[in-house]
Amino acid sequence: MLEQLRSAAIANRTSFALEARIVRPDGTNRWIRLKAGTKVENGRAVTLYGMKQDITAERQHWEQLRRLAEHDALTGLANRTHFQARFLDRSDGSEMFAPPGALALFDLDNLGEINRRWGLAAGDACLIAFARRLLAAYADRTFTARLGGGKFAMVLGNGANEPLLETRARDRFSHLGEPVFWNGVPVPLSVFVGIVFVRRFQDHEAEAVYAQADLALQTAKRKEGRSPRVMASTFNGGKHPAIGLESPAYPIPGRTKPDMLPLSPRETEALRHMSRGCTIDEIAHEMEVSRHTVRNFIRRVYQKLEVDTRVEAVQLAYQNGIL
């Protein structure tokens, strides 16, 4: 790359800059910045001049700032902002654009009780131990984040087929509910898990996948049994009932759904903008709220109408007189 930039600068009588990681003879990694320009006489480049600068400390500083902005300080996992950017707000060409193998949502439900009974330090210790267990469950092809409080999310890669993922998921998450020892005392964990598996090459919307995973999580909380309580479903794109969940009363085309939960005025307003084909940014501008708030509105619309796409939400809303 340096040769290409150098040759181009000489040929075009311009300047160039380059940052690169280098390895010193003693094996130490350093970052270097090169800046160079050409001295021109009579329309011809006669001299190449410039400087080399060690920017290792500068790179480390910016990397630390980036990590602080994108990661949870307690557990070291990605934070909600990073999860939002990499999964919910991802775009064509991004590393997370391909359909995930699955999205799992976790809730350490008794965190408040742990903080009250054993103290905040014990609660922090449980969060750290829980985060380590999540990372140990799937060591590769995953993206794990702490969404806040005792809520976590894990995006599983699409490196295995769905039945294999579903069979192994319950086994791999079985250790999440084991007690965490704090000052020699076992602190029990109450853990709920909602998982949605996405078929390979299946069209999907990240918001719809998240909404269905959240529905699975809420269903897991109504189950009885030992911790962790897991509810798994398959993302169906509105065509087939979810595995492990009650079959929705709709999605038969042309059929109304009298028992659906009512939408709030703001959710209805967001749905009205969706029906006009507005983007998330356009809806946020019209409603004078943040993009995150708009996504929450859309997520609740999906959950209440029991649909997976904007088209289905708008169609059902028109059929039921909401729009």
SVG drawing of the C-alpha trace seen along z (x, -y; Angstrom):
<svg xmlns="http://www.w3.org/2000/svg" viewBox="-63 -25 78 56">
<polyline fill="none" stroke="black" stroke-width="0.4" points="0.0,0.0 2.9,-2.3 4.4,-1.7 1.1,-2.4 0.5,-5.7 4.1,-6.7 4.0,-6.0 0.7,-7.8 1.9,-10.9 5.0,-11.1 3.0,-10.6 0.3,-13.1 2.6,-15.5 0.4,-15.3 0.7,-14.2 -0.4,-11.2 -0.8,-9.9 -0.8,-6.3 -1.3,-4.7 -0.1,-1.1 0.6,1.4 4.2,2.6 6.0,5.3 9.4,4.3 12.3,6.8 11.7,7.5 8.1,8.5 6.4,5.3 3.5,4.0 3.5,0.3 1.4,-2.1 3.1,-4.5 1.8,-7.4 3.5,-8.4 2.9,-11.8 4.6,-12.8 4.4,-15.3 6.2,-16.0 8.4,-19.0 7.7,-20.1 9.9,-22.0 8.9,-22.8 5.9,-20.6 8.0,-17.6 8.2,-15.9 11.9,-16.1 11.8,-15.3 9.6,-13.3 9.6,-14.6 7.7,-13.9 7.7,-12.5 7.2,-9.3 5.4,-9.5 4.9,-6.9 1.2,-7.1 0.9,-4.0 -0.2,-6.0 -2.7,-8.0 -4.2,-4.8 -4.4,-3.2 -6.1,-6.3 -8.8,-6.3 -9.3,-2.6 -9.9,-3.0 -12.4,-5.7 -14.2,-3.6 -14.3,-0.7 -15.7,-2.8 -18.4,-4.1 -19.3,-0.6 -18.8,1.7 -20.3,2.2 -17.7,1.2 -18.7,3.9 -19.0,7.0 -16.8,6.0 -19.7,7.0 -21.0,4.8 -23.5,2.3 -27.0,1.5 -25.8,-1.3 -23.3,1.2 -26.1,3.8 -28.4,1.3 -25.8,0.3 -24.6,3.8 -27.9,5.6 -31.0,3.4 -29.5,0.6 -27.2,2.7 -27.2,1.9 -26.3,3.7 -22.7,4.7 -22.2,4.8 -20.8,7.9 -24.1,8.4 -26.4,8.0 -26.6,11.7 -29.5,13.4 -28.4,14.6 -28.6,18.2 -30.6,17.1 -31.2,14.2 -31.4,15.1 -32.6,12.6 -31.7,13.3 -33.2,11.8 -31.5,12.2 -34.8,11.7 -33.8,11.6 -31.0,9.1 -33.0,6.5 -33.5,9.1 -29.8,10.0 -28.9,6.3 -31.2,5.8 -30.3,9.0 -26.6,9.4 -25.6,5.9 -24.7,4.2 -21.2,5.8 -22.8,9.2 -25.1,8.1 -22.1,7.0 -20.3,10.3 -23.4,12.1 -23.6,10.0 -19.9,10.6 -20.2,14.4 -23.3,14.5 -21.6,12.6 -18.7,15.1 -21.1,18.0 -22.7,16.5 -19.4,16.2 -18.5,19.8 -21.8,21.1 -20.9,20.1 -17.2,19.3 -17.4,18.4 -19.7,16.9 -21.5,14.8 -22.1,11.2 -23.1,10.8 -24.3,7.6 -25.6,6.4 -28.7,4.3 -29.0,2.9 -29.8,4.1 -30.0,7.9 -30.9,8.1 -28.6,9.5 -28.7,10.4 -26.7,12.9 -26.7,13.0 -25.7,16.5 -23.9,17.0 -25.5,19.0 -22.8,21.6 -25.0,24.5 -28.4,25.7 -31.5,24.8 -32.3,28.1 -28.8,28.5 -28.8,25.0 -32.1,25.5 -31.1,28.9 -27.7,27.5 -29.1,24.2 -31.0,25.7 -28.0,27.8 -25.5,24.9 -27.7,22.6 -28.5,25.1 -25.7,23.9 -26.8,20.2 -29.0,20.7 -26.3,22.2 -25.7,20.2 -22.8,17.8 -20.7,18.0 -20.3,14.7 -18.1,14.7 -18.7,18.4 -22.5,18.1 -24.3,19.5 -26.4,16.7 -29.3,18.2 -29.9,16.9 -33.4,16.8 -32.8,16.8 -35.2,16.7 -34.3,17.2 -36.2,16.4 -34.7,17.7 -35.7,17.2 -34.0,19.3 -33.8,17.8 -33.7,20.1 -30.7,19.6 -31.3,17.2 -34.7,16.3 -35.9,12.7 -36.3,11.0 -36.4,7.7 -34.2,7.2 -37.0,5.5 -39.3,8.5 -36.8,11.0 -36.2,9.0 -39.9,8.6 -40.4,12.4 -37.5,13.1 -38.9,10.7 -42.3,12.5 -40.5,15.8 -38.8,14.3 -42.1,13.1 -43.6,16.6 -40.6,18.2 -41.4,16.1 -44.9,17.7 -43.4,21.2 -42.8,23.3 -39.6,25.2 -36.0,24.8 -33.8,22.0 -33.1,21.3 -36.5,21.4 -36.1,21.4 -38.7,20.8 -37.6,21.4 -39.4,20.4 -38.6,20.3 -38.9,17.1 -41.7,17.7 -42.0,14.5 -45.8,14.6 -46.3,17.9 -46.1,20.6 -46.8,20.6 -43.8,20.2 -42.4,23.4 -43.2,23.5 -45.5,20.5 -49.3,20.4 -50.3,20.1 -51.4,16.5 -55.1,16.0 -53.9,14.3 -52.0,14.5 -54.7,15.8 -55.1,13.1 -58.4,11.2 -59.1,12.3 -59.6,9.8 -58.2,10.3 -60.7,9.2 -58.6,10.2 -55.5,8.2 -54.1,5.8 -55.0,2.2 -52.3,-0.2 -51.5,-3.4 -51.9,-6.7 -48.2,-7.0 -47.9,-3.5 -50.8,-4.1 -49.1,-7.3 -45.9,-5.4 -47.9,-2.8 -49.5,-5.5 -46.1,-6.8 -45.0,-3.2 -48.0,-2.9 -46.7,-5.8 -43.3,-4.1 -41.4,-6.4 -38.0,-5.4 -37.0,-5.2 -35.3,-8.6 -38.3,-10.2 -40.7,-8.8 -38.4,-10.1 -38.4,-13.5 -42.1,-13.6 -42.8,-12.4 -40.0,-14.5 -38.5,-11.5 -35.3,-9.5 -34.7,-6.6 -34.5,-4.3 -38.0,-5.4 -39.4,-4.8 -38.0,-1.3 -39.7,-0.7 -43.0,-1.8 -42.6,0.5 -41.5,3.4 -44.6,3.1 -46.8,2.8 -45.3,6.1 -45.9,7.8 -49.5,6.5 -50.6,7.3 -48.5,10.6 -46.9,9.9 -43.4,10.0 -43.2,7.3 -44.4,3.8 -46.5,5.0 -48.4,7.4 -48.8,4.7 -50.3,2.2 -52.5,4.7 -53.9,6.0 -54.4,2.4 -56.5,1.5 -58.6,4.6 -59.3,3.8 -60.0,0.1 -56.9,-1.1 -55.8,-3.1"/>
</svg>
